[in-house]
């Protein structure tokens, strides 16, 4: 199962890198978000896909699942959502003010 997840993480990183290298700012934002999802899957996979009970007192389980990767994953999801929302708002505002979402044209506005 870890091998399949590693392949999915590699595919997400490849798609995100391809989108980041484009000239459209919306594609760049989506690429950053997809790489964030790849990092989330990477954290979950590196934490180990173990089977076991929850780490609660009073249970007679012999194996427990480590809850730290899930806590890191939830934190990473919230941070990824917040940064994606911020980037979308900034790109919307830049598009309204400057009239374009092309990165090459946005570079030329400071040189005039």
C-alpha positions in Angstrom: 0.0 0.0 0.0 2.9 2.4 0.7 4.2 1.8 -2.8 0.9 2.8 -4.3 0.7 5.9 -2.1 4.3 6.9 -3.1 3.4 6.6 -6.7 0.3 8.8 -6.2 2.5 11.4 -4.3 5.0 11.4 -7.2 2.2 12.0 -9.7 0.7 14.8 -7.6 4.2 16.5 -7.4 4.6 16.1 -11.2 1.2 17.6 -11.9 1.8 20.5 -9.4 5.3 21.2 -10.8 3.8 21.3 -14.4 1.1 23.7 -13.3 3.5 26.0 -11.4 5.7 26.4 -14.5 2.8 27.9 -16.5 2.2 31.6 -17.2 -1.4 31.7 -15.9 -1.6 32.7 -12.2 -4.6 30.6 -11.5 -2.8 27.5 -12.7 0.2 28.4 -10.5 -2.2 28.6 -7.5 -3.7 25.3 -8.3 -0.3 23.8 -8.7 0.7 25.0 -5.2 -2.5 23.5 -3.8 -1.9 20.2 -5.5 1.7 20.0 -4.2 0.2 20.7 -0.8 -2.1 17.7 -1.1 0.9 15.7 -2.2 2.8 16.7 0.9 -0.3 15.7 3.0 -0.3 12.2 1.5 3.5 12.0 1.9 3.1 12.8 5.7 0.4 10.2 6.0 2.4 7.6 4.2 5.7 8.2 6.0 3.8 8.0 9.3 3.0 4.4 8.4 -0.3 2.9 7.3 -0.7 0.8 10.4 -3.7 -1.1 11.7 -4.5 -1.0 15.3 -6.7 0.6 17.9 -6.9 4.2 19.1 -4.4 5.1 21.8 -7.0 5.3 24.6 -6.5 4.1 28.2 -8.5 1.1 29.2 -8.5 -0.7 25.9 -6.8 -4.1 25.7 -5.3 -3.6 22.3 -1.8 -4.7 21.7 -1.0 -2.4 18.8 -1.8 1.3 18.6 -1.9 3.8 15.8 0.4 6.8 16.2 -1.8 9.9 16.2 1.0 12.4 15.5 0.9 12.1 11.7 -2.9 12.6 11.7 -2.5 15.7 13.8 0.2 17.1 11.5 -2.0 16.2 8.5 -4.9 18.2 9.9 -2.7 21.2 10.6 -1.3 21.0 7.0 -4.7 20.8 5.5 -5.8 24.0 7.3 -2.6 25.8 6.4 -3.0 24.7 2.7 -6.6 25.9 2.6 -5.7 29.3 4.1 -2.8 29.9 1.8 -4.9 28.9 -1.3 -7.7 31.2 -0.2 -5.2 34.1 0.3 -3.6 33.5 -3.1 -7.0 33.3 -4.8 -8.1 36.6 -3.3 -4.8 38.3 -4.2 -5.0 37.0 -7.8 -8.6 38.2 -8.1 -7.7 41.6 -6.9 -4.7 41.8 -9.2 -6.9 40.7 -12.1 -9.5 43.4 -11.3 -6.9 46.2 -10.9 -4.4 45.3 -13.6 -6.8 43.5 -16.0 -4.6 40.4 -16.6 -3.6 37.2 -15.0 -0.6 36.5 -17.2 2.6 36.4 -15.2 4.7 37.8 -18.0 2.4 40.9 -18.4 2.3 41.4 -14.6 6.1 41.7 -14.5 6.0 44.7 -16.9 3.8 46.9 -14.8 6.5 48.1 -12.4 8.9 49.2 -15.2 6.7 51.9 -16.8 
